[in-house]
Amino acid sequence: MKGIILAGGSGTRLYPLTVATNKHLLSVYDKPVIYYAVAKLVDAGIDQIMIVTNPSHVEDFVRLLGSGKDFISKKTGSQIQIVYTIQNEPHGIAHALYVGSGYIGKDSCIVYLGDNIFEDDITPHIRKFKRGAQVFLKKTRNPERFGVAELGKGGTVLSIEEKPQKPKSQYAVTGLYLYDNTVIEKLKNQTRSARGEYEITGINNRYIEEGALKSVILEKDWFDIGTFDSLLDASLHMRKKKNGRGTAQKLL
């Protein structure tokens, strides 16, 4: 399985911090945000990772992470491999994935939105994954802020609705997805949403139409680093986790 970390975007909600850098390079306590994404994939046994970012920041990522030599594969005990590709225009998450889709080849892939931090161990889900697609969900008190999944028997996803006024469940779609390699054709045939972007929900809906989208419910903390408050909350949480001091509010 290949890992694809999407690390583009303009980070407008974190202005002016993002004038000089990419939001994925901002610090959450003692590490850049992107470190948490790479480490989570490496801990789960992923040793081939592509980072998709914008042209103005790709050199910063290369300078920070290089070829992956500072991360050791849990599978082989050797250095992992990190490669990079550029999304020249910000046309949405699914477009960013399309830009990097050539990397998938005949493999399946795990897609990680790089401004998310997850505390759950995702290794068992990666090992069990065979075909179709899988989204990682988190129960929330305020689902209207997120994409919301309606679930059927056995965790099959029946529908996903973006920021609904009347949510069909309390399960928010987080920034972590597993796809088999049929995602490549789905990406080639995607259409723009009403917002003019290529949305990841559109790709997930294709799997829903096939009855092939499953779900995993996350139990531990999840942080989406998109606002000043979430950046601070995540930093305080990591400080407390490491040093046993500080307070943090969960995102959900």
Phi and psi restraints in degrees (value plus and minus 20) as a CYANA .aco file:
   2 LYS   PHI    -114.7   -74.7
   2 LYS   PSI     133.2   173.2
   3 GLY   PHI    -129.6   -89.6
   3 GLY   PSI     113.9   153.9
   4 ILE   PHI    -145.2  -105.2
   4 ILE   PSI      97.7   137.7
   5 ILE   PHI    -123.7   -83.7
   5 ILE   PSI     101.6   141.6
   6 LEU   PHI    -112.8   -72.8
   6 LEU   PSI      98.3   138.3
   7 ALA   PHI    -156.3  -116.3
   7 ALA   PSI      21.0    61.0
   8 GLY   PHI    -118.1   -78.1
   8 GLY   PSI    -161.0  -121.0
   9 GLY   PHI      61.0   101.0
   9 GLY   PSI     141.6   181.6
  10 SER   PHI    -119.2   -79.2
  10 SER   PSI     -35.7     4.3
  11 GLY   PHI      41.6    81.6
  11 GLY   PSI      20.8    60.8
  12 THR   PHI     -81.8   -41.8
  12 THR   PSI     -51.0   -11.0
  13 ARG   PHI     -94.0   -54.0
  13 ARG   PSI     -29.9    10.1
  14 LEU   PHI    -128.8   -88.8
  14 LEU   PSI      -2.8    37.2
  15 TYR   PHI     -84.3   -44.3
  15 TYR   PSI     119.7   159.7
  16 PRO   PHI    -112.7   -72.7
  16 PRO   PSI     -12.8    27.2
  17 LEU   PHI     -77.7   -37.7
  17 LEU   PSI     -53.1   -13.1
  18 THR   PHI    -111.2   -71.2
  18 THR   PSI     -12.0    28.0
  19 VAL   PHI     -86.7   -46.7
  19 VAL   PSI     -59.5   -19.5
  20 ALA   PHI    -119.8   -79.8
  20 ALA   PSI     -31.6     8.4
  21 THR   PHI    -174.6  -134.6
  21 THR   PSI     149.6   189.6
  22 ASN   PHI    -100.4   -60.4
  22 ASN   PSI     122.5   162.5
  23 LYS   PHI     -81.6   -41.6
  23 LYS   PSI     -45.9    -5.9
  24 HIS   PHI     -92.5   -52.5
  24 HIS   PSI     -30.3     9.7
  25 LEU   PHI    -121.0   -81.0
  25 LEU   PSI     -22.5    17.5
  26 LEU   PHI     -88.5   -48.5
  26 LEU   PSI     137.5   177.5
  27 SER   PHI    -106.9   -66.9
  27 SER   PSI     114.5   154.5
  28 VAL   PHI    -130.5   -90.5
  28 VAL   PSI      82.1   122.1
  29 TYR   PHI      36.1    76.1
  29 TYR   PSI    -123.5   -83.5
  30 ASP   PHI    -128.2   -88.2
  30 ASP   PSI      -9.3    30.7
  31 LYS   PHI    -161.0  -121.0
  31 LYS   PSI     130.3   170.3
  32 PRO   PHI     -84.3   -44.3
  32 PRO   PSI     131.1   171.1
  33 VAL   PHI     -72.3   -32.3
  33 VAL   PSI     -63.6   -23.6
  34 ILE   PHI     -81.9   -41.9
  34 ILE   PSI     -47.5    -7.5
  35 TYR   PHI     -80.5   -40.5
  35 TYR   PSI     -58.5   -18.5
  36 TYR   PHI     -84.7   -44.7
  36 TYR   PSI     -57.8   -17.8
  37 ALA   PHI     -87.1   -47.1
  37 ALA   PSI     -68.7   -28.7
  38 VAL   PHI     -81.8   -41.8
  38 VAL   PSI     -65.8   -25.8
  39 ALA   PHI     -82.7   -42.7
  39 ALA   PSI     -58.3   -18.3
  40 LYS   PHI     -83.4   -43.4
  40 LYS   PSI     -61.7   -21.7
  41 LEU   PHI     -88.8   -48.8
  41 LEU   PSI     -62.8   -22.8
  42 VAL   PHI     -82.8   -42.8
  42 VAL   PSI     -62.4   -22.4
  43 ASP   PHI     -81.7   -41.7
  43 ASP   PSI     -47.1    -7.1
  44 ALA   PHI    -108.5   -68.5
  44 ALA   PSI     -15.9    24.1
  45 GLY   PHI      74.0   114.0
  45 GLY   PSI     -11.0    29.0
  46 ILE   PHI    -104.9   -64.9
  46 ILE   PSI     102.8   142.8
  47 ASP   PHI    -139.5   -99.5
  47 ASP   PSI     -15.9    24.1
  48 GLN   PHI    -146.1  -106.1
  48 GLN   PSI      94.9   134.9
  49 ILE   PHI    -150.3  -110.3
  49 ILE   PSI     114.6   154.6
  50 MET   PHI    -131.4   -91.4
  50 MET   PSI     116.2   156.2
  51 ILE   PHI    -129.7   -89.7
  51 ILE   PSI     104.4   144.4
  52 VAL   PHI    -123.7   -83.7
  52 VAL   PSI     101.8   141.8
  53 THR   PHI    -163.9  -123.9
  53 THR   PSI    -196.9  -156.9
  54 ASN   PHI    -111.1   -71.1
  54 ASN   PSI     141.6   181.6
  55 PRO   PHI     -83.9   -43.9
  55 PRO   PSI     -48.4    -8.4
  56 SER   PHI     -96.2   -56.2
  56 SER   PSI     -33.5     6.5
  57 HIS   PHI    -142.4  -102.4
  57 HIS   PSI     -22.3    17.7
  58 VAL   PHI     -80.1   -40.1
  58 VAL   PSI     -57.0   -17.0
  59 GLU   PHI     -85.9   -45.9
  59 GLU   PSI     -51.8   -11.8
  60 ASP   PHI     -85.6   -45.6
  60 ASP   PSI     -61.3   -21.3
  61 PHE   PHI     -85.0   -45.0
  61 PHE   PSI     -62.5   -22.5
  62 VAL   PHI     -82.9   -42.9
  62 VAL   PSI     -61.3   -21.3
  63 ARG   PHI     -84.1   -44.1
  63 ARG   PSI     -56.8   -16.8
  64 LEU   PHI     -97.2   -57.2
  64 LEU   PSI     -67.8   -27.8
  65 LEU   PHI    -123.7   -83.7
  65 LEU   PSI     -44.1    -4.1
  66 GLY   PHI      37.4    77.4
  66 GLY   PSI    -159.3  -119.3
  67 SER   PHI    -108.8   -68.8
  67 SER   PSI     -18.5    21.5
  68 GLY   PHI      79.6   119.6
  68 GLY   PSI      -9.7    30.3
  69 LYS   PHI     -84.6   -44.6
  69 LYS   PSI     -40.2    -0.2
  70 ASP   PHI    -104.6   -64.6
  70 ASP   PSI     -24.2    15.8
  71 PHE   PHI    -134.3   -94.3
  71 PHE   PSI     110.6   150.6
  72 ILE   PHI    -125.6   -85.6
  72 ILE   PSI     108.6   148.6
  73 SER   PHI     -84.2   -44.2
  73 SER   PSI     113.0   153.0
  74 LYS   PHI     -92.4   -52.4
  74 LYS   PSI     -41.0    -1.0
  75 LYS   PHI    -103.3   -63.3
  75 LYS   PSI     -64.6   -24.6
  76 THR   PHI    -129.6   -89.6
  76 THR   PSI     -37.6     2.4
  77 GLY   PHI      57.6    97.6
  77 GLY   PSI     -15.8    24.2
  78 SER   PHI    -127.5   -87.5
  78 SER   PSI     155.9   195.9
  79 GLN   PHI     -85.2   -45.2
  79 GLN   PSI     124.4   164.4
  80 ILE   PHI    -100.9   -60.9
  80 ILE   PSI     152.2   192.2
  81 GLN   PHI    -136.1   -96.1
  81 GLN   PSI     103.9   143.9
  82 ILE   PHI    -136.2   -96.2
  82 ILE   PSI     108.5   148.5
  83 VAL   PHI    -142.4  -102.4
  83 VAL   PSI     147.8   187.8
  84 TYR   PHI    -153.0  -113.0
  84 TYR   PSI     127.9   167.9
  85 THR   PHI    -162.6  -122.6
  85 THR   PSI     140.3   180.3
  86 ILE   PHI    -132.5   -92.5
  86 ILE   PSI     111.6   151.6
  87 GLN   PHI    -117.2   -77.2
  87 GLN   PSI      84.6   124.6
  88 ASN   PHI     -88.6   -48.6
  88 ASN   PSI     -54.5   -14.5
  89 GLU   PHI    -146.3  -106.3
  89 GLU   PSI     119.4   159.4
  90 PRO   PHI    -101.1   -61.1
  90 PRO   PSI      61.1   101.1
  91 HIS   PHI    -119.5   -79.5
  91 HIS   PSI      -2.4    37.6
  92 GLY   PHI      93.3   133.3
  92 GLY   PSI     146.2   186.2
  93 ILE   PHI     -83.5   -43.5
  93 ILE   PSI     -64.2   -24.2
  94 ALA   PHI     -86.4   -46.4
  94 ALA   PSI     -51.1   -11.1
  95 HIS   PHI     -87.5   -47.5
  95 HIS   PSI     -61.6   -21.6
  96 ALA   PHI     -80.5   -40.5
  96 ALA   PSI     -60.1   -20.1
  97 LEU   PHI     -87.1   -47.1
  97 LEU   PSI     -58.3   -18.3
  98 TYR   PHI     -80.8   -40.8
  98 TYR   PSI     -62.0   -22.0
  99 VAL   PHI     -77.5   -37.5
  99 VAL   PSI     -57.3   -17.3
 100 GLY   PHI    -115.7   -75.7
 100 GLY   PSI     -14.5    25.5
 101 SER   PHI     -88.5   -48.5
 101 SER   PSI     -44.2    -4.2
 102 GLY   PHI     -82.8   -42.8
 102 GLY   PSI     -41.7    -1.7
 103 TYR   PHI     -91.9   -51.9
 103 TYR   PSI     -45.3    -5.3
 104 ILE   PHI     -86.6   -46.6
 104 ILE   PSI     -62.9   -22.9
 105 GLY   PHI      41.0    81.0
 105 GLY   PSI    -149.2  -109.2
 106 LYS   PHI    -113.8   -73.8
 106 LYS   PSI     -15.8    24.2
 107 ASP   PHI    -108.8   -68.8
 107 ASP   PSI     149.5   189.5
 108 SER   PHI    -108.0   -68.0
 108 SER   PSI     154.5   194.5
 109 CYS   PHI    -166.3  -126.3
 109 CYS   PSI     133.6   173.6
 110 ILE   PHI    -131.0   -91.0
 110 ILE   PSI     106.3   146.3
 111 VAL   PHI    -125.8   -85.8
 111 VAL   PSI     105.7   145.7
 112 TYR   PHI    -144.8  -104.8
 112 TYR   PSI      97.5   137.5
 113 LEU   PHI     -93.1   -53.1
 113 LEU   PSI      96.2   136.2
 114 GLY   PHI     -88.0   -48.0
 114 GLY   PSI     -28.4    11.6
 115 ASP   PHI    -117.5   -77.5
 115 ASP   PSI      -3.2    36.8
 116 ASN   PHI    -126.5   -86.5
 116 ASN   PSI     127.1   167.1
 117 ILE   PHI    -146.0  -106.0
 117 ILE   PSI     106.2   146.2
 118 PHE   PHI    -138.9   -98.9
 118 PHE   PSI     119.5   159.5
 119 GLU   PHI    -121.5   -81.5
 119 GLU   PSI     -36.4     3.6
 120 ASP   PHI     -87.8   -47.8
 120 ASP   PSI     130.0   170.0
 121 ASP   PHI    -100.4   -60.4
 121 ASP   PSI      96.6   136.6
 122 ILE   PHI    -115.5   -75.5
 122 ILE   PSI     -21.3    18.7
 123 THR   PHI     -75.3   -35.3
 123 THR   PSI     -68.1   -28.1
 124 PRO   PHI     -79.8   -39.8
 124 PRO   PSI     -55.2   -15.2
 125 HIS   PHI     -91.0   -51.0
 125 HIS   PSI     -55.8   -15.8
 126 ILE   PHI     -87.6   -47.6
 126 ILE   PSI     -62.2   -22.2
 127 ARG   PHI     -84.9   -44.9
 127 ARG   PSI     -55.5   -15.5
 128 LYS   PHI    -104.5   -64.5
 128 LYS   PSI     -35.8     4.2
 129 PHE   PHI     -88.9   -48.9
 129 PHE   PSI     112.1   152.1
 130 LYS   PHI    -141.2  -101.2
 130 LYS   PSI     -74.0   -34.0
 131 ARG   PHI    -172.7  -132.7
 131 ARG   PSI     149.3   189.3
 132 GLY   PHI      60.5   100.5
 132 GLY   PSI    -160.7  -120.7
 133 ALA   PHI    -167.9  -127.9
 133 ALA   PSI     140.9   180.9
 134 GLN   PHI    -164.8  -124.8
 134 GLN   PSI     113.8   153.8
 135 VAL   PHI    -131.1   -91.1
 135 VAL   PSI     129.9   169.9
 136 PHE   PHI    -123.0   -83.0
 136 PHE   PSI     104.4   144.4
 137 LEU   PHI    -134.8   -94.8
 137 LEU   PSI     135.9   175.9
 138 LYS   PHI    -156.8  -116.8
 138 LYS   PSI     109.1   149.1
 139 LYS   PHI     -89.6   -49.6
 139 LYS   PSI     113.4   153.4
 140 THR   PHI    -156.7  -116.7
 140 THR   PSI     134.0   174.0
 141 ARG   PHI     -99.6   -59.6
 141 ARG   PSI     -39.4     0.6
 142 ASN   PHI    -150.1  -110.1
 142 ASN   PSI      45.8    85.8
 143 PRO   PHI     -82.4   -42.4
 143 PRO   PSI     -42.9    -2.9
 144 GLU   PHI     -83.0   -43.0
 144 GLU   PSI     -31.4     8.6
 145 ARG   PHI    -102.4   -62.4
 145 ARG   PSI     -30.3     9.7
 146 PHE   PHI    -150.2  -110.2
 146 PHE   PSI     156.9   196.9
 147 GLY   PHI     -91.7   -51.7
 147 GLY   PSI     115.5   155.5
 148 VAL   PHI    -139.0   -99.0
 148 VAL   PSI     112.0   152.0
 149 ALA   PHI    -118.6   -78.6
 149 ALA   PSI     114.3   154.3
 150 GLU   PHI    -117.3   -77.3
 150 GLU   PSI     107.0   147.0
 151 LEU   PHI    -128.9   -88.9
 151 LEU   PSI     125.4   165.4
 152 GLY   PHI    -131.7   -91.7
 152 GLY   PSI    -178.5  -138.5
 153 LYS   PHI     -84.6   -44.6
 153 LYS   PSI     120.6   160.6
 154 GLY   PHI      48.1    88.1
 154 GLY   PSI      -2.4    37.6
 155 GLY   PHI      60.1   100.1
 155 GLY   PSI      -9.4    30.6
 156 THR   PHI     -86.6   -46.6
 156 THR   PSI     115.1   155.1
 157 VAL   PHI    -105.7   -65.7
 157 VAL   PSI     104.0   144.0
 158 LEU   PHI    -111.7   -71.7
 158 LEU   PSI     -52.1   -12.1
 159 SER   PHI    -183.0  -143.0
 159 SER   PSI     137.9   177.9
 160 ILE   PHI    -152.2  -112.2
 160 ILE   PSI     108.8   148.8
 161 GLU   PHI    -144.4  -104.4
 161 GLU   PSI     111.1   151.1
 162 GLU   PHI    -101.5   -61.5
 162 GLU   PSI     102.6   142.6
 163 LYS   PHI      23.1    63.1
 163 LYS   PSI      38.9    78.9
 164 PRO   PHI     -94.2   -54.2
 164 PRO   PSI     127.2   167.2
 165 GLN   PHI     -91.1   -51.1
 165 GLN   PSI     -53.3   -13.3
 166 LYS   PHI    -144.9  -104.9
 166 LYS   PSI      64.9   104.9
 167 PRO   PHI     -80.8   -40.8
 167 PRO   PSI     122.2   162.2
 168 LYS   PHI    -105.1   -65.1
 168 LYS   PSI     -28.2    11.8
 169 SER   PHI    -179.2  -139.2
 169 SER   PSI    -199.3  -159.3
 170 GLN   PHI    -123.4   -83.4
 170 GLN   PSI      -6.7    33.3
 171 TYR   PHI    -117.4   -77.4
 171 TYR   PSI      90.7   130.7
 172 ALA   PHI    -105.0   -65.0
 172 ALA   PSI     122.1   162.1
 173 VAL   PHI    -103.8   -63.8
 173 VAL   PSI     100.4   140.4
 174 THR   PHI    -108.7   -68.7
 174 THR   PSI    -192.1  -152.1
 175 GLY   PHI    -116.4   -76.4
 175 GLY   PSI      26.4    66.4
 176 LEU   PHI    -162.8  -122.8
 176 LEU   PSI     107.6   147.6
 177 TYR   PHI    -162.4  -122.4
 177 TYR   PSI     125.7   165.7
 178 LEU   PHI    -134.1   -94.1
 178 LEU   PSI     113.5   153.5
 179 TYR   PHI    -154.6  -114.6
 179 TYR   PSI     122.9   162.9
 180 ASP   PHI    -100.5   -60.5
 180 ASP   PSI     158.1   198.1
 181 ASN   PHI     -99.3   -59.3
 181 ASN   PSI     -18.1    21.9
 182 THR   PHI     -90.7   -50.7
 182 THR   PSI     -30.0    10.0
 183 VAL   PHI     -82.0   -42.0
 183 VAL   PSI     -46.3    -6.3
 184 ILE   PHI     -81.6   -41.6
 184 ILE   PSI     -67.8   -27.8
 185 GLU   PHI     -86.3   -46.3
 185 GLU   PSI     -56.9   -16.9
 186 LYS   PHI     -83.5   -43.5
 186 LYS   PSI     -58.2   -18.2
 187 LEU   PHI     -87.2   -47.2
 187 LEU   PSI     -56.7   -16.7
 188 LYS   PHI     -85.9   -45.9
 188 LYS   PSI     -49.4    -9.4
 189 ASN   PHI    -125.0   -85.0
 189 ASN   PSI      -4.9    35.1
 190 GLN   PHI     -94.9   -54.9
 190 GLN   PSI     137.4   177.4
 191 THR   PHI    -143.2  -103.2
 191 THR   PSI     140.7   180.7
 192 ARG   PHI     -92.8   -52.8
 192 ARG   PSI     128.8   168.8
 193 SER   PHI    -102.7   -62.7
 193 SER   PSI    -199.6  -159.6
 194 ALA   PHI     -81.6   -41.6
 194 ALA   PSI     -44.8    -4.8
 195 ARG   PHI    -101.4   -61.4
 195 ARG   PSI     -23.9    16.1
 196 GLY   PHI      64.2   104.2
 196 GLY   PSI      -7.4    32.6
 197 GLU   PHI    -136.3   -96.3
 197 GLU   PSI     144.6   184.6
 198 TYR   PHI    -114.7   -74.7
 198 TYR   PSI      88.7   128.7
 199 GLU   PHI    -114.8   -74.8
 199 GLU   PSI     123.3   163.3
 200 ILE   PHI     -86.2   -46.2
 200 ILE   PSI     -46.3    -6.3
 201 THR   PHI     -81.4   -41.4
 201 THR   PSI     -54.6   -14.6
 202 GLY   PHI     -81.8   -41.8
 202 GLY   PSI     -60.3   -20.3
 203 ILE   PHI     -87.7   -47.7
 203 ILE   PSI     -64.0   -24.0
 204 ASN   PHI     -82.2   -42.2
 204 ASN   PSI     -55.5   -15.5
 205 ASN   PHI     -84.4   -44.4
 205 ASN   PSI     -51.8   -11.8
 206 ARG   PHI     -83.5   -43.5
 206 ARG   PSI     -61.5   -21.5
 207 TYR   PHI     -87.4   -47.4
 207 TYR   PSI     -56.3   -16.3
 208 ILE   PHI     -80.5   -40.5
 208 ILE   PSI     -62.7   -22.7
 209 GLU   PHI     -79.3   -39.3
 209 GLU   PSI     -50.1   -10.1
 210 GLU   PHI    -108.8   -68.8
 210 GLU   PSI     -21.5    18.5
 211 GLY   PHI      47.6    87.6
 211 GLY   PSI       8.3    48.3
 212 ALA   PHI    -138.1   -98.1
 212 ALA   PSI      -6.9    33.1
 213 LEU   PHI    -123.7   -83.7
 213 LEU   PSI      94.5   134.5
 214 LYS   PHI    -123.8   -83.8
 214 LYS   PSI     154.5   194.5
 215 SER   PHI    -157.3  -117.3
 215 SER   PSI     135.3   175.3
 216 VAL   PHI    -146.2  -106.2
 216 VAL   PSI     113.5   153.5
 217 ILE   PHI    -116.1   -76.1
 217 ILE   PSI      99.1   139.1
 218 LEU   PHI     -98.1   -58.1
 218 LEU   PSI     121.2   161.2
 219 GLU   PHI    -126.1   -86.1
 219 GLU   PSI     -48.3    -8.3
 220 LYS   PHI    -116.7   -76.7
 220 LYS   PSI    -191.3  -151.3
 221 ASP   PHI     -88.9   -48.9
 221 ASP   PSI     126.4   166.4
 222 TRP   PHI    -155.8  -115.8
 222 TRP   PSI     111.1   151.1
 223 PHE   PHI    -142.7  -102.7
 223 PHE   PSI     113.2   153.2
 224 ASP   PHI    -131.5   -91.5
 224 ASP   PSI      85.3   125.3
 225 ILE   PHI    -102.8   -62.8
 225 ILE   PSI      57.8    97.8
 226 GLY   PHI    -142.0  -102.0
 226 GLY   PSI     -27.7    12.3
 227 THR   PHI    -156.0  -116.0
 227 THR   PSI     146.1   186.1
 228 PHE   PHI     -80.9   -40.9
 228 PHE   PSI     -60.6   -20.6
 229 ASP   PHI     -84.3   -44.3
 229 ASP   PSI     -64.3   -24.3
 230 SER   PHI     -88.9   -48.9
 230 SER   PSI     -53.4   -13.4
 231 LEU   PHI     -84.0   -44.0
 231 LEU   PSI     -63.6   -23.6
 232 LEU   PHI     -87.4   -47.4
 232 LEU   PSI     -65.5   -25.5
 233 ASP   PHI     -78.5   -38.5
 233 ASP   PSI     -64.0   -24.0
 234 ALA   PHI     -84.9   -44.9
 234 ALA   PSI     -59.7   -19.7
 235 SER   PHI     -84.9   -44.9
 235 SER   PSI     -64.5   -24.5
 236 LEU   PHI     -84.7   -44.7
 236 LEU   PSI     -58.8   -18.8
 237 HIS   PHI     -82.2   -42.2
 237 HIS   PSI     -65.4   -25.4
 238 MET   PHI     -88.6   -48.6
 238 MET   PSI     -54.6   -14.6
 239 ARG   PHI     -84.4   -44.4
 239 ARG   PSI     -64.5   -24.5
 240 LYS   PHI     -84.1   -44.1
 240 LYS   PSI     -60.7   -20.7
 241 LYS   PHI     -83.5   -43.5
 241 LYS   PSI     -57.7   -17.7
 242 LYS   PHI    -104.4   -64.4
 242 LYS   PSI     -59.7   -19.7
 243 ASN   PHI    -133.2   -93.2
 243 ASN   PSI     -28.1    11.9
 244 GLY   PHI      54.7    94.7
 244 GLY   PSI       2.2    42.2
 245 ARG   PHI    -162.7  -122.7
 245 ARG   PSI     140.0   180.0
 246 GLY   PHI      78.3   118.3
 246 GLY   PSI     142.7   182.7
 247 THR   PHI    -145.8  -105.8
 247 THR   PSI     135.6   175.6
 248 ALA   PHI    -170.6  -130.6
 248 ALA   PSI     125.7   165.7
 249 GLN   PHI    -120.5   -80.5
 249 GLN   PSI     118.7   158.7
 250 LYS   PHI     -91.0   -51.0
 250 LYS   PSI     132.3   172.3
 251 LEU   PHI     -81.8   -41.8
 251 LEU   PSI     -56.9   -16.9
